[in-house]
């Protein structure tokens, strides 16, 4: 990490100078500091709208409680696209309770930043995050990394060596895809594929009779049940299934795995930004990142940690993947996919 980058990152910090429950009802108004109490000490309610798995949130509970004893975190948990739809509706109505949004849809954060919906904050716990993953102005920061790979059953041959091979006639009718209309990670994967192969890639997938299965779990189920020979799926889901004895095998695509940053950002309208900043610090702490790896089977953004379940460490992962960039955002991607696969 360059000295200039560190300077910009720390400047972002200077510029701004728990018991966890899954809930759906709104808490009270802005946090009230008791008379004589330190106004900069984190306390009160924080709402997080997130796509992080519930078991990961459960594992984070004691860590948050130990480090932020006067903060109560309320989690609204759902898929990335559902979280984004809810937050968009609430922002339009000027009625959201959300303090933090933490989903796996990088393009969504770009839009929120451009719309002026995000508050700048750069946690000192994120200083080790590779610069290629960081938004330099501090409007959002990755706290976890998901990776799209190929999956098959052990012993299946021949197998595609990359995502682009899924359009080859040799694999006609053998592939299950996650739905980019409902999954943020699947949508990001589609953006990468469109950039690399053009809009014709979607047409070629449809012509080769690829099947849109739904979520990542549905893709895995189709491969396990031999309804599909191959699947496009998140590495974390394959690792979780393998740990339970599933006969699945990971194929690292030669044309590049798709690494999807799971960002977190504080909303500009947060009613408790001090506690929200403290919670981001916890997520990026050594203990928070360890839970991401061990419970979530995802890569941490701290390069000191090992990859999940013997997978490559962060540096090696980034070397075999395609980097995210703002240029990946294209208009009409979802609508084109919907039209092609509804024929």
N, C-alpha and C positions, 0 to 999 in steps of 0.2 A: 504494500500500500504506500503510495507516494506521500511525501511531506505535504504537498499542496492539497491532496485529497483530505488528509487528516485535519489540516487547517480549516477547510470548508466544513468538514463534519463537526468539529468542535465549535466552530462559529455558530452552527445551527443550534447547538445546545445553549450557547450564551445568549442567542437572540430570544430565546423563550423564557431565559432566566426569570385473610379473607376467607372468609368462608365463602365457598362457591355454590351457587344454586342454579339449576336450569329452570327458567321462569318464562312466562309470557305476559304477565301483568306489569304495568308501569309502576315504579316506585315514586316517592315524593319528588319535590322540586329540587333546586340546587342545594349543594351541601352547605350546612350551616356550621361555622367554626365556633365551638364553645368559648365563652368569655375567658380570656387569659391563655388560651391554647395557641400553639404554634400554627399560624395560618398556612405554612408550607408543608406541614406534616400530612401525608396521605390519609384520608378518612372518608367515610360515607359510601354511597352507592356508585358503582360503575357498571354500565351496561355494555356488553360485548355482543355484537352480531357476528356470528362466525360459522364457518363450515367445518371447523376442526371436529374430529370424532369425539363422541361423548365419553368414551373410555379414556381418551387423552385428557379431556377436561376434568374428569374424575381424578386422574392421577396428579393433575396440577393443583388440586384443592389444598392438600396439606402444605405445599410449597408457598402458595399465595397466603394461606392463613399464617404461616410462620413469618413470612417477610413483610406482610401488610396486615397486621392484626386488627386494624380499625377500618379496613376496607371490606365491603361486601360486594362480590362480583355476581352479577346476574347475566346468565348466558342465554341468548336466543340462538339455538343451533338448528341449522338446516343446510341443504345443499347450496353451493355458491350462487347459482342462478336464482334460487328462491330467496336467499338472503338479499341479494342485490335488488330484486323486484320489490321486496318489502321496504327496504331502505329508500329506494327511489320514490315510492308512493308516499312515504312519511315525509321525506324532504320536500316533495312537491306540496304537501299539505302543511308544511312547517310544523310538524308535530312529532318528530322522532325523539325517543329517549336515548338513542344509541350514543355512546361516547367513543367506542372503538369499533371499527369494522375489520374483520380478519378472515378473508376468503381467498380462494385460489383462482383468481381471474385478474391477471395483471392489467389487462386493457381497461377494466372497470376503475382501477385506481387512477389511471391516466385521465380518464374522463372526469372523475370526482375532483382531481387536482385542477384540471382546466376549468371546471365550473366554480372553483373557489370554495369547495366544500370541506377542504382538509386544513388541519392545523400543523404547522411545522414543529417537529420534535426529533432530535437525534440522540438516541440513548448511547451513553458511553459503553454500554455492554455490547453494542453492535460494531465497535471499532475494528474488530477482526473480520467482519463480513467482507468477502471479496468485492472489490469495487465494481466489478461487472454486474453485480446483483443489486447495487445500491442506487436509489434515487438521490442524486447529489444535493438537492435542496432540502431534504429531510421531510418531505411530505408523507412518505410511506417507507416502510422498511420490511424486508423479508424476515420472518421468524421460523419458517420451515420450507423445505423444498420437496415437492412431489415430482415424480419422474414417470413419463409415459414410455413403456417398453412393449415388446411383443411377448406373447405367452403361448405355449403349446403344452401338450402332454409329453411326458418323457417317452422317448423312443419313436416319436413321430418324424417321419422323413419322407420326402424332402421337406424343408421348411424355408420360408422366406428369410432372406438375410437382412432385410430392411423394410421400412414402411412403404417405400415406393414399389417394392416387389408385390405388394398386395393387389396391384392391378394387373399382374401377369396372368395369362390364361391358365398357367399351371396350377394356380390357387383359386380358380373360379369356384364360387359358392362355398368357400371354406372359412371365411373370415367373419368374426363378430366385432362390431364397433360400439363404443359408448356413444350416447346421444349428445351432441354438442348443443342441442336446444335446451337441455335441462342440466347439463354438467359443465361447470366452469373449466375444469381440467380438459375435458373433451373438446370444448370450444377452443381453448388455447392450442391444443394439438392440431386442430383443424387450421388455425391461423398459420402455424408453422408449415403444414403441408401445402397450403395454398401458396405461401411465399416461395417454397422450394420448387413446386411442380405446376403452379398455375391453377386456375379455376377448373381446368380439364381434369384435374386429379379426382374431384368429386364425381364428375361424370363417369370416369373410368372405374371408380369403386362401385358405382351403381351398376354399370354394365357388367362388371365381374361378379355381380350378385352378392356383394357384401351385405350383411344383415345388421341393422341398427338394433342392438339388444336392449338398450336402456342405460342403467348405471354400470359402474365397474363391476359390481357384484354379479349383475346379470351376465356380463361378458364372461366372467370366470365360470359361472355355472354352465354356460353353453359349452365352453371348452372342456370342462370336467365331465359333462354328460355326453360328450362326443357329438353334440349338435353342431359344433364348429370345430375345425382343426386348429385355428389360430385366433388370437384376440389381441386387440389394442387395449392396453389396460395399465393402471397405475402399479408401479413397482411395489408400493406399500401393501396393496391388496394381494399381490402374488406372495409376498413374504409372509403375510398373515396366514394365508391358506396353506403354504408349505409347512409352517410351524404346527399346523393341525393335521399334517400327514397327507396333504393333497399331492397327487402325482404331477404337479405342474412344473414346467421348466421355463426359465426366463431366456428370451432371445434379446441380446443387446443389438439393436439395429445398426448396421454399418453406416447408414446414412445419417446417423446421429440420434441419440435418445433426446426426448423433449423434456427439459427440466423446467418446471413451472413454479415460480416463486409464490409462496403463500404469504402475502404481505399482511401487515397490520398498519392501521392508520388511525389517528385521532381526528374526529370530526371537528370542524371549526366551531360548531354550535354546542360542543360538549359542555355540560353543566358542572363537570368535575374534572377539569383537565389535569390538576395536580395528581389525583389518584390514577387517572388514565395513563399519565406518563410513568408513574411508578409501576403500574401493571405491565407496561411494555418492557420496562427494565427487568421485571421478573421473567417474562417470556424469553428474553434474550440472555438471561443469566445462565451460568454453567449448569445449574440444576434444571432450569426450565428447558434448556436445549437437550439435556440428557433424556428427559421425558419424551421429547419429540422423537428421538432416535429409538429408545427402548420400548416405549409404549405405542408410538405412532408408526414405527417402521419407516420413518421418513429420514431424510438427511437433515442434519442441523446446518445452520448457516455459520457456525463456529468451526473453522477448519481443524481445530485441535481434536475434535471428536471423531471416532471411527464411523464408518457407514453402518447402516442397520443390518444386522444379521450377516456380517461378513462381506457385505457389498463394498464397492470401492469407497475410499474416503472422498471428501468434498472436492479436493483438487483434481483427483483422477476422474471424478464424475463430470466435472465441468469440461475436461479435456475431450470427453467422448460424447458431448451433447451439443445442441444448437443453442446459441445465446439468444435471450429475449431482447427485443429492441422495439422502440416505439413504432418503427416502420411496419411492424407486423400487423398493426391495426388496419383493417380494411372495412369499408362500408358494404353492407349487403351480404356478408358471409353466411349468416344464419338463414336468411331468406333464400339464398341460392341453394343451400343444403336442403332446406325444407322442400323446395320445389322439386329438386332432383330425386329425393328419396320418397316423395309422395306419388310419383308416377306409377 
